[in-house]
Amino acid sequence: MENNKEEKRTRRDKETIENNIINATRNLVETNGFFNTTVSAIIQKADIESAVFYNRYKDIDDLFDRFTRSYDYWVNDAAKFDPNLTPYQNWENIIVNLIDSLNNDAIMQQLLLWELSEDNWITRRTSENRERF
């Protein structure tokens, strides 16, 4: 065999490809925010062809819509009431947990920044869902 022949790609299943897209999106959003994350960058980072992306998603907004849904209810993790504590202690715990959660979640930080900076149907939906909760 010649050394300059291109190596064949390993065939990946649908779940692996989807995980690669989501992981690429997560990494790029954490680093660059939603504003600067592009389909081209996701395709490159996920090591897929553009047709593979567009067979799954209509456009970047479709991906972001699905991606942000997992962060819509991040408050659920922090809002744990303990019946053995006073209401004041429970509220204090919730606030501390929310601050810790936000401090440790770069995607949620970027999502909140996006919501504050841009008014679109995705940012409105995530904000309204959190507010309803």
Secondary structure, 3 states (H helix, E strand, C coil): CCCCCCCCCCCCCHHHHHHHHHHHHHHHHHHHCCCCCCHHHHHHHHCCCHHHHHHHCCCHHHHHHHHHHCCCCCHHHHCCCCCCCCHHHHHHHHHHHHHHHHHHCHHHHHHHHHHHHCCCHHHHHHHHHHHHC
